[in-house]
Amino acid sequence: MKSFHNYLKYYLLILFIFGVFFLYQKHDVGNDSTISEWLINYSGGFTKRGLVGQLSIYLSYFLNLNLRDSILIFQIVIFAIFFVSLFLFLRKIKINKLILLSIFTPIFILYPIAEIEVLARKELFIYCIFLLYLSDINLINKLYYKIFFLPLAMLIYEPVIFFFPFWFCLDIIENKIKNFNISLIKVLLSYFPAIILGAYIAFNPMGDENHSIMSNFLQKNFNELCYMSCALLKTKSSIYDQFAGNLYHYSFEVFFRYFLIILIGFGPLFILTLHSSFKEKDLLFLKNFKNLLIPLVIILSPITILFAMAYDWGRFLNMGYVFSILFYLNLYKKNILVTNKVNSNYKILKIFNNKKFFIVFFIIYCFGWNHKTVMTGDVASFPGYRIPYKVIKIINYKYLKTSNY
């Protein structure tokens, strides 16, 4: 346990340093996809995902900073909060080899560092809100928490609504709800403010005139163009546009590739859930399942709507995994689950008893591949090598460029 605690600490610290390095290098790039999302604000009126951009503008005015520098500060701060929160959550987990693989799978913590297009996107705020919910807040305060924080999460990144089933399932488990009663009604009501806000956002997209006002504001005050995510508020404003824009990207290759990525990336977690069941056998909606695998798949199923709506499948897969692994480990460490010995049921896993083989497998599995950001992107290789190589390459380029002057 102590060795895992130390390895995790250094792993997160190294990834954080790499992440900050990449954020600094790309925050001034004119077409950076991350920055484009953070430029959305309320200068043209209310719009989805505008809260953080508006706060970045206020910080820019307050500290007399360039807007991109203000955004960089916000990105580093929320990035740090997420990593610290994640470390505090994971450090007391009782480790076995499958849990180790499920934590270090490249579709989890490593992914945003390997694919810097998704580094420090707004879902980091959502992860922090979810991790706070998994902490030891009493059940009554959790109701008030959802009434306040879930609408806040919707204002930051409204696709969080597709992950509400994770919250709801935890409510059923922690409140030990076994039938339709007053406790269930209270739980359901706590989601209403966020759901109503989500409906308002969905059916009231920003109009062309308001979008032009926002674009002109960014151009006039910060010399920033409203591009990519910011521009999509206009070009993909309707619900129909969200789905129609994806159709021509579909192919057998895309679906088959992501089937394999999900199967391999989620593999250790799928095996863990297959051999885990709830101690409470008569929980509402959960009592008919012998293990946790099918409930997890059902909880994840709304995310398929996200895949149908947008092009960033790699990003959504990462989000789905983050919620899934945090959900499972929360139940595991709170002793809510009954877990069976996996090695006895899968003879092939007995090869992990060989320490040298497991180390080789761990390195190849966890650091030998990662999926790309967009649905049509192929699988990348050896992020464990490419990430530090990219850092060294950038540093050498900067040094040589400076020394030439």
Steps between C-alpha positions, in 0.01 A plus 500: 500500500778742592691428177184560292444825689850617406483380137163669454633823648799513269294386199247779549773754571687412179182511293406833660839649409465374142144632489595848620786505251266416211236747618757778510634410156162492332305773678622760249436282192237679294299192404527300825181300547508521880520879506213527251265342754616734775430809286123446524351767728183698579586824321236423235249371753446168673644197320612150586852454643549872551558512877871413511578722203325791671697439820821493294408840357439639849838364615664653194356842587578466870865401454549701179594185311471380146187282475701192404722547805189524715368179346838333558479584872154347523614191310801437722299556818217262407754250366681509835176471699399196297834322549510575874137386539574186299806421711304541824227275361730224374766489769301284743382247243590140577695401191499182296637448151172558320435820692853610419435445129163674521662809655796515262308413182593757230137605457500652852756737655763477227262575213479884515879525527546269201232684299552865590200609294286390795737623770328723758161500333193595702420145610776545761256714695243220477748241627584719800130547580447123480804424718371743761166316492683172565655639818350457844215748470194393700192396305293809582777733387533297179145598406584871539831437326321374188251787503789749484791323330322310223353819346846654536642200314237549228609861455861388459448198273140393436579144368552413867127420497583172323704399805223568754422123518827457692381747763153346507628145542722612788196664661307173487791307648600743774140575603422126483185570302310175449165624366316812391487713814556852629879456490484425128278803439748725682784359293312554174403856593864588568571450126215721377684836503781362285264316264281809452810708432620236253170514314520878483855484361404237242196686365637854518822507296683825444363691201710632214476860619608416855780283367623792289496724810713246688738459205540878464558533875784247488650663191477856632610444860745210471581470129362146510307325226197290592613174341443123534294430817409866529393517134303175527250678725377652173561230240372208715247684712196272457456146633459374143832659398675320784401159363508573126858625507629155603330280242761512223778395742344162576663187362555136593864582576403770750251280685729197505798704621304648789352162589856372548613814685208470743550126544874533566500832686207408726612136519639491855203701631252276318657192660490665843132592466416152370632360828349762729149511643313720748484399865146637509310254285164680473594851384257669262585436131808298602353195670462299179869507411746239622803722443590862427591463131153533347397791728822681402426449129145630552626804693745570218243459223381867489852596393429341161290810431817708541678277249215554255509878551867584467830411336725480809443133578835464672413777741159349583650155548744649750215672682300178514796314643579767761147481637494120480825438686426762767152353545634147542793588726274711720276198561803276541681708759181568699452123530163510325593217264562130537799414281593151388848377426549551130812292439321176588233564234735606221791260450664743257533757780713258700792598276493832689635305799832512321634837616733557204228419249254733674751787496557456124125473437432804721748716307367395159132523596517826695765692305508335158189652337227760525193591300480825305266794553272478198298199390692455175842513667708182515651359819828667605799304628729525802378817678733406785787575261344767277393735782850558648648492147263778393599708805872455428445583134315824583765603754780432253320697230447795735860487619645479147270778381608723789871418463488592128416852602 
